[in-house]
């Protein structure tokens, strides 16, 4: 038998400081921003042979400079119209853009230093041998132009440093007609001998910029201002010294962009801004200290931790102004953010954010409320209504620094009213499920309602709002919503033991291929296997639906052993253990399901396989098994690697698994520490002791993150 010991202790502010001669540990040095930029190429690992010209949706992350949840995310772009603009296998850089996410959008304000008689199409070859990156920093050599590029950033500003081999013909391209989405208009103006300003209009966003050079701008040559094939080139005075280009962004106006630049960079030099960026990331990353892992585990943990804190992104300026959801300029007492990627990140990353960055979390919720007050609904992202578990879970974990009554009122609108973020809500309320049409010979991309997935997700969202209703004393709504939270049962076909689509008249959709993946028919980016274990709020009842523990376990065994059919090809459903796909979110709770038949060792076996074999893969060890989706896949790794997982993110509790590290220490914002010690190498969980008392079950309370305590986990 081996023993895993967790202790929680308050920091003692009265203790005398003890000198420590040991060098301070660098957490940023363990982050590799290139993880997730490389492609998946092995058909055996992918699960099928991708059609010619396909790049499986793996990673889709950027390696450039950013601060946590920043407006500016300054990164190289190698191809427009791609996930994050940068693909590791590419050999040419087209520019350096100032916004990012990894969802085929943004990549605004592209800038590229050039030299000599550079002509369109502007680009330069580069080598990974001269490329390096860390949180808050990126550098590369542009071989075609003989320029060394270094980048760093602040929350709202970017800092470029260019070292030109040639002292003459030094230029900077502003490729403002380009972004990852179509640019509708752009402008650029020279303000004086050292500064320029302008904007880029993409979709509903108008991104303003103000930039300053440390050398004289001899000429601004603008070709076809505002047009799709236009561009602008700054010609700089000759000289030997590196060129510094400081640029501030704003979604409000140029004056704010200039103020953002002045307040955040001002007269500071490149090294100072780089140091500040590194220190900011050090402060965040040292929130969780892990020891005892091997080199890959340490790198993967901190790279995933870093990647979990890049989205949502800041949108308000240093003076507090922002453009609201109606396009009006506002100024409030909180920072305004983009919407989180709820469909992906509600399950884990937003929980991690709420623990590590409670102030940012509060401002994000205040942003959602502000949007809701102007539209009548709390916004969602892509599918489901997953602001519900985010807001409910944050409140139930003890963060009440927002107007919870207003948030609750708006979430009720989401849950009951037409015209909001829940399509087909009327049918869902009336029938207890969402139907799909009878489609003959449906294909992967058949357009329909994704009725099974919506029903399952709405049921969980109903549960989440019900918890908020209960906490706020609204018994009537609690009873109604908690009853609705059982609607997942209405799409469970007991004759097949699968979540199955239903027609409008209630009949089961037939024929029924349990292995075939759909983007929008019955399921959302999944097949029947991948959604049939989703009821995180009521897993014991789900076990009963299957006919009891033995049948549930047998079905789970089949999930992880029935081979994927290589003829079933869906770009973002990949990387399989049996039918389980770690390459997309819909089944990410399934590995933990063995806990509910009292077989945690079976869950741990799957979890360990995923942690060991599905992150940092491929020829260069830089690929992920699927799209990171704004940090969800990264946060899955962080939680699973340290032995706590928020299976039901609306609930203030965590499922205990076995960490891969000997020690995990949380340095929490409230001054507490939570230390997890795994003294031995056993992987099978046998017992959990909390404050010397045996825990009944497998969940520990979030109270341990607030008041401290001791947890001893016995393994073999």
N, C-alpha and C positions, 0 to 999 in steps of 0.2 A: 504494500500500500504506500502511496505517496500523499503528501498533504500540501494543499494550496492555501495560503494564509493571506487574508486581506485585513488591513488595519486602516482606520480613519482617525486622523488626529488634527486638532487645531494647531495653527502656527502660533508660537509663543512670542509675542512682540516684545516681551520683557527680557527674553534671553539675551545674554551678552553675545556680541558677535565673535565668532571664532574665525581666526585667519585660516584661509584655505590656500595652500601653495600649489594645489593641483590646477592645471590649465582648465579654463572654463570650457565645458562641452559645447560644441557647435551643432545645433540641430539642423540649420540650413544646409550644412555640408552633407547631410544624409538625404537631402531632397534631390531627386533627379527629374527636372521638369520635362525631359524628353520621353519619360515613360508615358505611353498612350499615344505617341505621335506616329509610331511605326504601324505598318499594315499587318493583318493576318493573311498568310499566304498558304498555309498547310491545309489542304482539303480534309485530311484526316482529323485535324483539330477543329476546323470550322464545322465539319459535319456534312459537307457537300462540296462539290467543285463549283466555285462561283462562275457564272457566265463571263465570257470574254469582255473585258473592259470594266467589270465590277470591282469596286473596292469595298470589301465587307465593312460595315459600320463598326469599326473597332477604335476605341479611344476617342478620337476626334477632340483632342485637346491642343492647347497652344503652349509653346515653351518660353514665351517672352516674360517681360517684367510686369509685375502688378503688386499692389498691396492688398491685404484682405478686403474683399467686397468693394473694390475700388471702381471709380468711374473709368479711369485710364488703365487699359491692359495692353501694353505696348509690345508687339510681337511681329516676327517676320511672316510674310505671306508668300507662299510658293505657288498657289493656284487659287484663283477666285472661284466662288461657287462651291467650295468644299466645306466640310464641317467646321473646322477652326482656321481654315486658310493655309495651314502649314501641314505638309505631309512629308514624313522623314525620308521617303525614297526619292523625293524630288531633288534636282541638282541645281535649280536656279531660284534665286530670290527676286520677287517682283517689287517688293517694298516693305515698309514697316508700318503697320496699322495700329491704331490707338484704342480700339475697343474689340472685345472678343467675348465668346461664350462657348462655342462648339456646337451650334445648332444651325449652321448654314446662313447665319445672318451677321450683322455688325461688320467688323473689319473696316472701320471708318478712318478717314483721313490718312490715306497711304502716302508715305514719304520715302524717297530713295535718293541717297547721295550718288551723284554721277560725276564723271570727269571727261575732259577732252571733248570730242565731237560726238557725244552720246546722242542716239536717235531712237525714236519709237520703232518697235515695241521695246520699252525700257526694261531691262532685267540684267542680272549678273549671275554667273556661275559661282558656286561656293563649295567648300568641303567641310564635312563634319570634323575634320582634323583641326580646323581653326575656329570651330564653333563651341561655345560653352554657355551654360546657363545655371542660375540658382534663383531662388525666390528673390524678386526685386532686381534682377540683373540678367542681361543677355549680351553676348558679343559674337561677332563673326567677321571674316574677311570677305569682301566683295572682289573676287579675282579679276573680273573683267575691267574694273575701274581702279584697282589698286587702292582700295579704301578699307581701313579697319573701322568697324562700327561697334560702338558700345552704347547700351541702352540701360536706363534705370528710370524710376518713376515715383510719383507721390500719389495721393488719392485722386487728384484731378488734373495732374500735369505729367508730361513726359520730358525726359532729358536725353537728347542724342549727343554723342560725341563722335566725330568723324576725323580720322587721321588719314590724310591723302598722301600717297607716295609722291605725286607731282605737285609742285608749288603753284602751278598755273592751271587755269581752266577748271577751277573748283566750282561745282554746281550742286544744287539740290532740286530734285523733282518733287512737285506736289501733284500727285496723280489723282486729282479730286473727282474725276469722272468715274472712278472705280470704287467698288465696295462689294461685299458678299451678296448684297441685294442691289437691285437697280437703283442708280442715282438719278433723281428727277431734276436736280439743279445744283449748281455749285458756284461759288465766287471766291476770289482772292484779290486782296488789295495790299499794296505796299504803304505802310504807315509812315515810315521814316527810313533813314539809312540802315537801320538795324532790325526793323520789325515789320511783320506782315500780319494780316488777319483775314478771316473769311469764314465760309461755312460750307457744309455738305448736307444736302437734303435727301434723305433716304426713307422711303415709306412715311411713317408718321413722325419721324424724328428729324429735327434740324440741329445738326451738331456744329456749334460755333468754335472757332479756335483763334488764339492769339499767340504768335511765336516771335521769339527774339533770338538773333544770332550774335555771337561775340565778335564777328568780323563784318565789315561793310558789305552791304548788298549793292553791287554795282548796277544791277538791272533785274527787273521782274518781267520775264517774257511769258505772256499768256496767250495760249493758242485755243481759240474757240471756247471762250468763257461760257460755262454752263451747259455745254453740249456733251454728248455721250462719248465723243472721240477727242475731247479737249484735254489740256493739261497746262501746267505752269512750271517754269524753271527759274530758280534764283541763280544768278551768276554772282559769285563772291570774289572779293579782292584776293589777289595772290598772297601767299604766305606759307610759312613752314609750320606754324603752330596748329594744333588740332582745332577744328571748328566745333563749337558748342551750339546746339539748337535747343532752346527751351520752349515748350509749347503747352499752353493751358487750354483745356476744353471746357465747354459749358453747353447745356441743353436749353439755356435761357437766352443769352445774347453774348456778343463779343466782349462787351464791357466786363461781364462776369468772368469770361474766360481769362481776360487780362488780370483781373483781381485774383482769380484762383492761382495763376502763375506767380504773381507777386507775393501772395501770402504763403504759398507752399514751397517755392524754390527761391524766389528773390535773387539775391546776389550769391547764394551758395554755389560752390563748385560741384563738379560731377562726383568726386569721391565722397563729399559730404552727403549728398542725396543718396548715393549708393549705400553708404554706411547706415543712414537712417532707415532705409528700406530693409536692409538686412536685420537691423535691431528690432524692427516691428515684427518681422517674421519669427525671429528668435523668441520674442516675448510670447507669441501665440503658440509656437510649436512646443515650447517647454512646458505648456500646460499639462501635457501628458509625456512623462519620461518613461521610456522602456529600456530595459537592460536584459541581456542574456540571449538575445536573438542572434542569428547569424547575419552576415553582411547583407544578403538579399532581403531578409525579413526586416531589418532596420531600415534599409533604403525604401522598401515597399511601404512600410508603415508611415514614415514621415513624408514620403512623396504623396501618399494617399491623404494624409492629414492636411498637407498643404493644398492639395487639389480640392478638398472639401470646402475651402473658404475663399473661393473666387466668385461665386454667384450666390444670391442676387447682387447686382451692382449698384453703386451709389449714383444718384441722379441730381442731388441738390448741391448747390454751390457753397463756397465758404461763407457767403453772406446769408445763407439760409434759403435763398430763392430756388424754386424749381417750377417746371411746367406740370400742371396736374393732368389728370386723365381727360379733361375737357380742353386742354391746350392753353389754359389760363396761367399766368405767372402768379405764384403763391409764395408766401413766406410763413413757415410754421416753426414750432419749437422742437422739431425733430428732423432727422435726416430722411430724405425721400429716396426710395429704392425701386428698382425694377421688381416685377413679380417673380417670386421663386418659381422654379420648374417643378410645380407641385406633383404632377403625375409620377415623376421620377423620385424626387428627393424627400417627399413627406415621410417616407418609410424609415429613413435613418439620418440623412444629412441634416435635415432641419432640426432634428433632435440634438445632434451633435452641436450645431450652431447655438441652440438655446442654452446648452450647458456652458460652452466655452465663451460665447459672446452674447451675454444676455442683453446688453445695451443695443447692439445691432438688431437682435431679435425683436426687441420692443419697438424700435423704429420701423422695422419691416411691417410689423402688425399695425402700427399707427398709419403707415402708408396704405396698407390694404383697407383700413377703415376709411381713410380719406377718399380713396377711390370708390368705396362702397357708398359713402354718403352722397356722392355725385351721380352714381349710376343706379343705386338701389340694391346692388348685389356686391358681395365680396368676389373679386376676380378669381378665376382658376387658371390652370395651364393645361391645355391639350385634351385632358380627359378626366372624368371624375370631378369631385368637388373637395379637393384635399387640403384646402385652407382650413377645413373643419378640424381634422386631427392636429394640424399644426397649431392653430389657435387654442383649441381645447387642451392639448397636451402641454403647451407652454404655460397656460393658466394653472393647470392642475399640478405642474411642477413648482409652482410658487411665484411665477412672474405675473404680477397684477399691475404692472406699471403702464397699463393702457386701459382704455375705456371698454371694459369687458361687456358691459350691458349693451353698448352700441354694436360691438362685434357680434354678440349673440343675436341681436335683432336682425342684423344683416345676414347672418348665417341661416336664420329661420327663413328669410326671404329666399335664399338659395334653395332651401329644402322644400319649400311649398309653392313658390310662385313660378309661373311661366315667364319666359323671356330672359332668364338668368343663365348661369353657367351649367345648369343641369338640363340638357336636351331630353325631351320625352318625359318630363317630370309628371305630367298629368297622367300618362299611361302607367308610369311606375306607381303612382299613388293609388290609382284605381285597381290595377291588376296585381300589384306586388312584384312585377317583373317588367322588363322591356322586351318586346318581341322583335323578331327579324322577319323580313319578307321571305316568301318561298322562292328561292333562286335555283334554277336548274343549272347544274354543273358549275357551282361557284368556284372562283379561282382565288389565289392569294390576295389579289388587290381588288376583289369585289367590294363595291361600296354599299354599305348598309348601316345598321344602327350599332353594331357591336353590342347587341343587347345583353348577352351574358356578362361580359366584362362590366358594362355600365351597371347592371343590377347588383353584381358583387361589390362594386366600388361604392355605389350609392348606399348600400346596406351598411358598409363600414363607416361611411360619412355620417349616416343617420345615427349610428352608435356614438360617434364622436360628438355630435351636437347634443345627443341625449346626456352625455356626461357633463356637458356644460350646463344644460338645463337643470340637471340634478344639483350641481354645485351652486346654482343661482336660485334654487328653490322653486323652479317652474315644474311642478309635479305633472300637470296636464300634458305639457309638451314632452316631458320625459317619458311618460307612459306610451304616448303615440310613437315617438321616435324609437324607443327601445323595441317596440313591437315591429316597427319597420326594419329594424336592424336584422331581423330574422328572414328577410326576403331572399337571402342567398339560398334558402331551402327551396324556393320556388323555381330555381333553375337547376336543381339537383335531380337527376334522373336515377331513381333507385334501381331501375332495370339494367342500367349499365354502370352505375356508380361513377358518373361523370357530371360535371356542370355542362348542360346542354342547351342549345338554342331552342326557343319556342316560337311558334307562329302566332299571329294575332288571335286566332281562335283557341289557343292554348295547347294545340298539338305540338309534340316534339318534332323538330326539324329532321327530316329523313330524305335521303340516306345520310348517315352520320359517320364521318371518318374522324376518329379521335386523334389521329396523328397529324392531320393536315393543318398547317398554320394559315391563319387569316390576319389581314391588317384591320379589317373593319366588319367582317361578317361573323356574327356570333361573338367573336373574340377580338380584342384589340392587341395586335402584334403577338399572337400566341395561338396555341392549339388547346384542345380540351384537357390534355394532361397538365399543361402548365398553369391553368387557372383553377383546377379542381381541388386544390388544397388551401384556397384563400378564404379564410374566415378568421382572421387573427384575433377578433374580439370574442370568438365563441368556439374555440377549437374543440373542447370536450363535446359540444353538441354536434360538430362536424364529424367527429369520430363515431358518434351514435348513428348519424345518417348513413355511414358506410356499413353499418351492421355490427359495430363493435370494434374493439382494439385489434383483434386478430385480422379482420378483413381490412381495416385501415392500414395496418402495418404491411400486409401483403400488397396492397395497392401502392403504397409508398415504395416498397422494394421494386415493384415493376416500373415506377416512374424513373428510378435511377439505374435500371438495368435493360429496359426494352430499347433496342438500338434505334437511333434516329434513321429515318429513311432518307438516303442521300438524294432522292428525287424531289424531296420537299425543300424548296429553296425560297427563303425570305431574307432579304439583305440584313436586317437587324435582328434576326433570330438565328443565333449561331453559338458554337462552343458548348458542347453537350456532355452531360453525364446521363446516358440513357436518353430519356425524353426531356429531362431537365436542361434548360438553357440558361447558363449564367451570362450569356451575351445580351440579355434583355431583362427588364425589371419584373414582369408579371409573376414569375415563379420564385423570386428571391427570398420569400418566407419559407418555402417548402423544405429546405434542408433542416430547419429547426422542428419540423412537425413530428419527428419520432419522440420528442419529449412528451407528447400527449398520449403515448401508449407506453410511457415509462421506459423508453429505450434511448436515453440520452447518448449512449455510446455509439449508436448508429448515426445519430445526427453529427456527432463529433467526427466520425470517419469521413462523412461527406464534406463537412466544413473544412477539415484539414486538407482534403484533396483540392478543394477550391482555392484555399489560401496558398497552397504550395504549387499548383499547376495551372492556375487560370489568371495569374497576375504576373506581369513582367515576362511575357512569353515571346516566342519567335526567335529568329536568328540572332538578333541583337539584344534580346531580352527587354525590348522596349514596347511591346504590344500588350494591349489589354484584350480580354476575351470578348468584349463588346463595347458599345458606346458608353463613355463615362457619364453622360447625361447630367452635366452641371454638378458632378461630384457624388452622384448616388452610388456608383460602383466603388468609388474610393472610400466613401463612408461605410459601405458594407464591409470592406476590408478592415478599416480602423476598429469598428465595433467587434467584429468577429475575432480579430487578432488579439484583442485585449480581454475577451471573455465575457462581454456584456452586450446583449442585443435588444433594441427596443421593438420587440415583435409587434406590439400594438402601440404605435406612437402616440395615440391619444391618452394612453394610460401611463401614469408616473411610476413605471416599474421596468425592470430589465431581466430578460432571460439569461441565466448564468450558463456560460460554456467554459471550456478550458482554454486559457490563454496560450499563445505560442511563445510567450516571453517568460523569463524567470521572475521578472518584477515589472509591474506597471504602476506608476505613481501619478495620480491626478493632483495638480496644483490648481485648486478651484478658485474662481473669482471671489468667493465669500471668505477666503482665507483658510479653508479646510484642505486637508490632504487625504486622498484615498489611495492607499498602497495595496497592491495586489502582488503577493509573493507566491511563486510556484517553485518550491524547493526541489522537486523531483520531476521526472519526465513522464509520469503516467498521463494517459490521454482520456481515460474513461472516468467520467464523473460518477461518484458514488454517494456523496453526502455533502450538505451545505450547513455550516454552523454560523449563526448570526449572534454575536455577543454571547457566545458559549451556549446558545440554545439551538437545537436542531430546527432548521427551516422546513416547514411543511410545504413541499412543492419546490419549484425551481426558479421562482422570481424573487429578486430583491427589490426593495422599495427605493424610490428616488430620495427618500429621507436620508439615506446614507451619504448623499452628496451635500446635504445641508447640515446635519447634526453630527455626523461621524459615527463610528462604530467599528466592530471587528467581524470579519467574515472568514471562516475557515472552510475550505473546500477540499474534500477528501476524494482522491482519485486512485485508480490502480492501473 
